């Protein structure tokens, strides 16, 4: 029997649960019915002990000697993460990155529905992307209210990102994913997650350089 989960789950664990959900969905789509902790950990890029510790927050959901039922564990994680409920999102900034995000079909299967695309550039307003028409940024607040969007995605240049964050917060958006290369300030009650691609690339470059240095020393 699956036991009730604790009231709180560490943020880092939540991030890994989202990865496990993606991997389990891939397994289920491929016809897998069970998976061992070692297989799931390897596919998710974590160690088995860390995986078992993360899943312990969900209660008892595996069978010793058998592993995990793929669909049951996927559904359990989806419930914990709220992926079973559709969440309305708006996307601001339809440049190259914003266009790619708007045209990505994978959000729907994870419980996210983009309900509005916005930009200030006249040559982008009116374009059709991913089944939606890009709206003028002046329509942002009205659309958030009409759709009850709870998540805002910012893919604008850095110099306007804070202004967009302020408008989203004032309109009632309580979760913001920021791709702009700038740290945003949000009022209490609004969660902001930063995705800085340049920082991630620099980390990868450092790790690659470190491996090269270690290889030269050991040689």
Backbone torsions as a table, in degrees:
resi	resn	phi	psi	omega
1	UNK	NA	137.9	179.0
2	UNK	-79.7	124.7	-179.2
3	UNK	-84.0	154.1	177.5
4	UNK	-61.4	143.0	179.5
5	UNK	-78.4	156.7	175.0
6	UNK	-60.3	164.4	-175.1
7	UNK	-68.1	-31.8	-178.3
8	UNK	-127.9	147.0	177.0
9	UNK	-126.0	132.0	-179.7
10	UNK	-56.1	145.8	-177.0
11	UNK	-59.2	-40.1	180.0
12	UNK	-63.6	-36.0	177.4
13	UNK	-68.1	-40.0	177.8
14	UNK	-58.3	-42.3	179.2
15	UNK	-61.7	-40.5	179.3
16	UNK	-72.2	-33.9	176.0
17	UNK	-59.2	-37.8	177.7
18	UNK	-63.5	-35.7	176.9
19	UNK	-68.6	-42.9	178.5
20	UNK	-60.7	-38.5	179.7
21	UNK	-61.8	-42.8	178.8
22	UNK	-63.3	-44.3	-179.4
23	UNK	-65.5	-43.9	-179.8
24	UNK	-64.3	-36.4	176.8
25	UNK	-63.0	-40.6	177.4
26	UNK	-64.0	-42.1	177.6
27	UNK	-62.5	-45.5	-178.8
28	UNK	-62.8	-41.6	179.2
29	UNK	-64.4	-27.3	179.6
30	UNK	-87.8	0.1	176.4
31	UNK	94.5	3.8	179.0
32	UNK	-69.3	140.7	178.0
33	UNK	-109.2	-31.5	177.4
34	UNK	-134.8	157.9	178.6
35	UNK	-149.3	139.7	177.6
36	UNK	-81.0	163.2	178.8
37	UNK	-63.6	-35.5	179.2
38	UNK	-65.0	-42.9	179.8
39	UNK	-65.8	-44.2	-179.0
40	UNK	-66.8	-41.4	178.9
41	UNK	-62.4	-44.1	-179.7
42	UNK	-62.6	-43.6	-179.2
43	UNK	-67.1	-28.5	-178.6
44	UNK	-91.6	-9.1	178.9
45	UNK	78.9	29.9	177.4
46	UNK	-127.6	172.7	176.6
47	UNK	-90.5	153.1	-176.3
48	UNK	-56.3	-39.1	-179.8
49	UNK	-63.4	-41.9	178.2
50	UNK	-64.6	-39.3	177.5
51	UNK	-61.0	-49.2	-178.8
52	UNK	-62.5	-35.4	177.4
53	UNK	-66.5	-41.6	177.8
54	UNK	-61.5	-46.0	-176.3
55	UNK	-71.8	-18.5	178.1
56	UNK	-63.9	-22.6	177.0
57	UNK	-69.0	-15.3	-179.6
58	UNK	-92.5	-7.9	-173.4
59	UNK	95.5	-169.9	-179.4
60	UNK	-77.7	115.8	-177.1
61	UNK	-140.1	17.5	177.4
62	UNK	-133.0	165.1	178.9
63	UNK	-120.8	124.0	-178.9
64	UNK	-58.9	130.8	179.8
65	UNK	85.7	-12.7	180.0
66	UNK	-115.0	-42.1	-177.7
67	UNK	105.3	-143.9	-176.8
68	UNK	-115.3	141.9	170.5
69	UNK	-75.4	120.9	-171.5
70	UNK	-57.9	-52.8	-175.6
71	UNK	-68.0	-38.3	-179.6
72	UNK	-65.3	-43.7	179.9
73	UNK	-68.4	-39.8	177.6
74	UNK	-60.1	-44.6	-179.5
75	UNK	-66.1	-36.1	179.3
76	UNK	-65.3	-46.9	179.3
77	UNK	-64.8	-39.9	179.6
78	UNK	-60.6	-39.5	178.6
79	UNK	-66.0	-43.7	-178.8
80	UNK	-63.0	-40.9	-178.7
81	UNK	-81.6	-8.4	-178.8
82	UNK	77.3	20.0	-177.3
83	UNK	-74.0	-11.5	179.0
84	UNK	-76.8	-18.6	179.8
85	UNK	-98.2	138.4	178.4
86	UNK	-80.9	129.5	179.8
87	UNK	-115.0	128.8	-178.1
88	UNK	-79.6	133.1	-178.7
89	UNK	-127.4	148.3	170.9
90	UNK	-118.1	145.9	-177.6
91	UNK	-120.6	124.0	-178.5
92	UNK	-114.3	123.5	-179.6
93	UNK	107.2	97.4	-174.6
94	UNK	-110.5	54.6	170.2
95	UNK	-83.7	-152.7	-179.0
96	UNK	-62.4	-47.9	-179.6
97	UNK	-66.9	-46.2	-179.9
98	UNK	-60.4	-39.1	178.3
99	UNK	-63.8	-43.0	178.8
100	UNK	-62.5	-41.9	178.7
101	UNK	-65.4	-42.5	-178.8
102	UNK	-64.5	-30.3	-175.3
103	UNK	-93.3	-0.4	-178.0
104	UNK	-77.9	124.9	-174.6
105	UNK	-87.0	-6.6	-173.7
106	UNK	-79.4	-13.6	-177.7
107	UNK	-64.7	-39.9	-176.2
108	UNK	-59.6	-38.3	-178.8
109	UNK	-72.5	-12.3	179.6
110	UNK	-106.3	9.7	174.6
111	UNK	92.0	18.4	179.9
112	UNK	-121.2	130.0	179.2
113	UNK	-120.5	117.5	175.7
114	UNK	-77.7	119.8	-174.8
115	UNK	-110.1	-4.9	-179.7
116	UNK	-160.9	135.7	175.8
117	UNK	-117.5	136.6	-174.0
118	UNK	-138.6	144.4	175.5
119	UNK	-156.0	157.6	179.3
120	UNK	-96.3	-13.2	-176.7
121	UNK	-80.0	123.5	-178.5
122	UNK	-57.6	-32.3	-178.0
123	UNK	-75.0	-10.9	177.1
124	UNK	-99.8	-29.7	179.4
125	UNK	-63.9	132.5	-179.7
126	UNK	98.4	-13.4	177.7
127	UNK	-70.0	149.6	176.5
128	UNK	-101.8	122.6	179.6
129	UNK	-137.3	126.3	177.2
130	UNK	57.7	29.7	178.6
131	UNK	87.3	-0.3	179.3
132	UNK	-118.9	153.2	176.1
133	UNK	-97.3	131.1	178.6
134	UNK	-66.8	126.9	-178.9
135	UNK	-101.3	159.1	173.9
136	UNK	-68.4	145.1	-177.2
137	UNK	-59.1	-22.6	178.9
138	UNK	-65.1	-18.7	-179.6
139	UNK	-89.5	3.3	-171.7
140	UNK	-58.3	-55.4	-175.3
141	UNK	-61.3	-41.8	-178.7
142	UNK	-63.9	-39.2	-179.7
143	UNK	-70.1	-41.2	177.6
144	UNK	-58.5	-44.0	180.0
145	UNK	-66.2	-45.0	-176.1
146	UNK	-67.4	-35.3	-176.3
147	UNK	-97.1	-8.9	-175.0
148	UNK	56.7	39.2	178.6
149	UNK	-61.5	132.3	-178.4
150	UNK	-108.2	-11.0	-177.5
151	UNK	-126.8	134.2	175.5
152	UNK	-119.3	136.4	177.8
153	UNK	-113.4	125.3	-178.2
154	UNK	-108.0	119.7	177.8
155	UNK	-130.5	40.3	-176.9
156	UNK	-95.1	170.8	168.8
157	UNK	-60.9	156.3	-174.8
158	UNK	-59.9	-34.8	-172.1
159	UNK	-71.8	-13.1	178.7
160	UNK	-115.9	-2.4	-174.6
161	UNK	-62.4	-41.8	-179.5
162	UNK	-63.8	-40.0	178.2
163	UNK	-62.0	-41.8	178.5
164	UNK	-65.2	-42.7	177.3
165	UNK	-57.6	-44.3	179.6
166	UNK	-62.0	-42.1	-178.8
167	UNK	-68.7	-40.5	177.9
168	UNK	-63.2	-44.5	-179.5
169	UNK	-62.5	-45.1	-179.6
170	UNK	-64.8	-29.4	-178.9
171	UNK	-80.0	-11.1	177.1
172	UNK	114.3	0.1	176.8
173	UNK	-71.1	133.3	-175.8
174	UNK	-114.4	-1.5	177.5
175	UNK	-138.6	128.8	-176.5
176	UNK	-129.7	130.3	173.6
177	UNK	-107.1	117.1	-172.7
178	UNK	-109.1	117.7	175.6
179	UNK	-97.5	-9.3	179.7
180	UNK	-69.7	140.9	-177.0
181	UNK	-78.5	62.4	179.4
182	UNK	-156.4	145.5	177.1
183	UNK	-81.0	129.1	-176.7
184	UNK	-100.5	148.9	174.6
185	UNK	-107.9	123.9	-178.0
186	UNK	-124.9	151.9	-179.9
187	UNK	-69.4	164.3	177.9
188	UNK	-57.1	138.9	-179.9
189	UNK	93.8	-4.6	177.4
190	UNK	-114.9	121.3	-179.8
191	UNK	-93.1	133.6	178.7
192	UNK	-122.2	128.3	174.0
193	UNK	-112.7	131.7	-176.3
194	UNK	-101.8	129.2	173.4
195	UNK	-119.1	101.6	-178.7
196	UNK	-107.7	101.6	-175.9
197	UNK	-63.6	-35.1	-179.0
198	UNK	-66.5	-37.8	177.3
199	UNK	-64.2	-44.4	179.9
200	UNK	-62.1	-39.4	178.1
201	UNK	-65.1	-39.0	178.7
202	UNK	-65.5	-37.3	176.9
203	UNK	-63.5	-44.4	178.9
204	UNK	-62.9	-40.1	178.7
205	UNK	-62.8	-42.0	178.7
206	UNK	-63.1	-44.8	-179.4
207	UNK	-63.2	-39.7	177.8
208	UNK	-64.3	-41.6	178.5
209	UNK	-65.3	-37.9	180.0
210	UNK	-64.9	-42.2	178.6
211	UNK	-63.0	-40.6	179.4
212	UNK	-63.3	-42.8	179.9
213	UNK	-63.6	-44.2	179.1
214	UNK	-63.6	-39.4	178.8
215	UNK	-63.6	-39.2	-179.9
216	UNK	-67.9	-38.3	-179.5
217	UNK	-67.6	-44.7	-177.9
218	UNK	-69.7	-25.0	178.7
219	UNK	-73.7	NA	NA
